[in-house]
Amino acid sequence: MRPTVAPFPTARFRRLRRTAAMRDLAQEHRLSVADLIWPLFVRDGDDMEEPIPSMPGVPRRSIDRVVRAAVEAAELGIPAICLFPYTDAAVKTQDCAEAWNPENLTNRAVRAIKAEVPELAVMTDIALDPYNLHGHDGFVVDGEILNDETVEALVRMALAQAEAGADILGPSDMMDGRIGALRAALEGAGHRHVAILSYAAKYASAFYGPFRDAVGASGALKGDKLTYQMHPGNSDEAIRLVERDLAEGADMVMVKPGMPYLDICRRVKESFGVPTYAYQVSGEYAMIRGAADRGWIDGEKAMLESLLAFRRAGCDGVLTYFAPEVARLLRGRC
């Protein structure tokens, strides 16, 4: 039972808020550099950083610049980065074959990063949308997103990324059965140490718009993703999906988006007690950054508060575009 709180004035909650030292002693949750995963967008080219208008301060980087960012991440103590490719329209096809090309952008970037900073964990994305003529996460035939055929393609994609040296695979496609198929394929190919961070509870959200600009999928997408991503009104379904993915071999699970779904983060952590992550997605980043750039909010405080909310909700870590900025702030306070 919850202990009874003594009546005022015996209990004065403000005693523990009186000074900075007292507030530190009483603080329940903390944000650490070790909680951060930094998403990076990679594109073709050399010595290039290209601004993304809908994500101020976040560029697409050529592979050499991504390697520099990886070095920066390691120096800041950020334990992992996550790569997303901006794929040339010329290699987007109906069969999405570029997804498992050993020489595609992601795989070349993984090899370059691991050669320079092998201790840094590299996470990759498993979904067909960067390579799909239709902008969808799976194969499209007569307007239908095919599940089982897509899973077969995702396995090929995952094996290529594991061969390139990826430490963590992030299946973001929301196809049924893909975690079991990926785990079996990785084990069979000798990649037993490659971890799976499943996008287990990924919602069909309006907060992904800037990301689709960043990877060049906005113009390609035909229709919506409601037949495979979750309805924002559902909560119990998220728990069933997480349970399934864990049973199929996921090592960690993710809730996406983040702040609008803190209740889901809490339910997942309390229900399963497994490593639980959230993605502070592009729309969340753009709102905070955009308001801060206009002087409407204190950007630094809002950024830190938003990330602390994930920790309070039970998350073990967060994918956030703020990662290097937060890391520098936290290091400065040590």
PEQUI-V511263 format. One record per run of one state. SS is the DSSP state (2 for helix, 1 for strand, 0 for the rest). FROM is the first residue (numbers start at 0). LEN is the number of residues. If there is no record, write none. Layout:
ss=SS from=FROM len=LEN
ss=SS from=FROM len=LEN
//
This chain:
ss=0 from=0 len=12
ss=2 from=12 len=5
ss=0 from=17 len=2
ss=2 from=19 len=7
ss=0 from=26 len=6
ss=2 from=32 len=3
ss=1 from=35 len=8
ss=0 from=43 len=5
ss=1 from=48 len=3
ss=0 from=51 len=7
ss=1 from=58 len=4
ss=2 from=62 len=14
ss=0 from=76 len=3
ss=1 from=79 len=6
ss=0 from=85 len=3
ss=2 from=88 len=3
ss=0 from=91 len=1
ss=1 from=92 len=1
ss=0 from=93 len=3
ss=2 from=96 len=4
ss=0 from=100 len=4
ss=2 from=104 len=12
ss=0 from=116 len=4
ss=1 from=120 len=6
ss=0 from=126 len=2
ss=2 from=128 len=3
ss=1 from=131 len=1
ss=0 from=132 len=7
ss=1 from=139 len=2
ss=0 from=141 len=2
ss=1 from=143 len=2
ss=0 from=145 len=1
ss=2 from=146 len=18
ss=0 from=164 len=3
ss=1 from=167 len=4
ss=0 from=171 len=6
ss=2 from=177 len=11
ss=0 from=188 len=6
ss=1 from=194 len=9
ss=0 from=203 len=2
ss=2 from=205 len=9
ss=0 from=214 len=15
ss=1 from=229 len=1
ss=0 from=230 len=5
ss=2 from=235 len=13
ss=0 from=248 len=3
ss=1 from=251 len=5
ss=0 from=256 len=2
ss=2 from=258 len=14
ss=0 from=272 len=3
ss=1 from=275 len=4
ss=0 from=279 len=2
ss=2 from=281 len=12
ss=0 from=293 len=5
ss=2 from=298 len=14
ss=0 from=312 len=4
ss=1 from=316 len=3
ss=0 from=319 len=3
ss=2 from=322 len=11
ss=0 from=333 len=1
//
